[in-house]
C-alpha cells in the first residue's frame, strides 16, 4: 500500500532543529505556529523518519494520549513489526474513550487496521476499514495528510483486487483544486494514467501523466517527476501537432463526457514535448554508474525515439562507466553504428557474467 514521505513542512521543522536546536518545548510551539502547521503528530512522525530522537523527545509533551498511541504504532511498523493488531485495538480504545476522543485519529487507526487486515489476507475486513476511514477523514479532516493517505491506500486496495475502474474512481476523488498535497495529486495521476492507458483512453492517459509530472515538480519529488514525464513522453511522441493547443490549456478545458460525445483525440504541441524532455534530462542524477538506473534507461530510450541523442553522447562513448545491465542493453539498442553496437554487446556480456 502507499507510504508517503514526510511533507515539506515537517521536513523544514526538523531541519530547523538541526541548525538552531536543541530548544525547549515552548520554542517548538513557536516554530509550529510560525510554520502554521496543524498537527503535532505529523511533525513527530517526520522526526521519527528523519532520525531526530532528541527533537521527538522534546516535542512529546505536546502530543495527546491518542497521538502518542498512534506514534508508537507508526514506530513499530517502521521497525518492521507486522504483528500490530493488538496495538491498533488499544489505540482505538483510547481515541474512542470520551475523555480522549479524537475523530480524526479514529479514522487514521481504522486505515491502519485496514492495511493490517489486507496484509493478513482479510480482503473483506480491509475494504470495510479503508472505506470507513476515508469517509470519516473526509468528514473531519478533508485533504489532510491522513485523508490523502486513506484515498491512495483505498485505490491501491482496489488495484490489488483487480478492480481498476474502482481505483480510477477513487483517484478521481482527489481533485487538483481540492486542497490535496501536490505529492498526493501526482501519485493519483500516475495511477490514473496507467489505468487510462490500459483502457485505450489515450487523451486521458496523456492528460493525467502531464498533471502527475507538474504536481511532482511542485512537490519537489524529482524522481517521481521524471517517471511521470517519461510516461507522458512515451504516450505522446507519436501524437505531436503544431496545431495542438498548449497542454495546460487542454487540461483546463477537459470535461466529463456524455455517452454521445466523441472522445478527445490526443494531440500535443512539440513545444510541450520538448519542455518535458528537457526538464527530465536536466534533472537526471549525474554520471552513468550505479546498479539500477531506471530513469536514465527511460530517458535514453526516449531520446533515441526523439532523435535527440546529443544529451547522451558521453554515455554512449563510455560503456565501461555503466554498471546497470539493463541500461547497457538499452544503449546497445540505441547505438548508431555497428562498431558501437558490438562494444555495448561486449559490455553487456561482462555485466551479465559478473
Secondary structure, DSSP 4 states (H G I P E B T S, - for coil): ---PPPPHHHHHHHHHHHHH----HHHHHHHHHHHT---HHHHHHHHHHTT-HHHHHHHGGGS-HHHHHHHHHHHHHHTT----HHHHHHHHHHHHSGGG--HHHHHHHHHHHHHHHHHTT-HHHHHHHHHHHHHHHHHHSTTSHHHHHHHHHHHHHHHHTT-HHHHHHHHHTS-TTTT--HHHHHHHHHHHHHHHHHTT-HHHHHHHHHHHHHHHHHTT-HHHHHHHHHHHHHHHGGGB-TTSPPHHHHHHH--PPPTTSPPPPP-B-HHHHHHHHHHHHHTSPSSS-SS--HHHHHHHHHHHHHT-GGGGHHHHT-GGG---HHHHHHHHHH-SSHHHHHHHHHHHHHHHT-
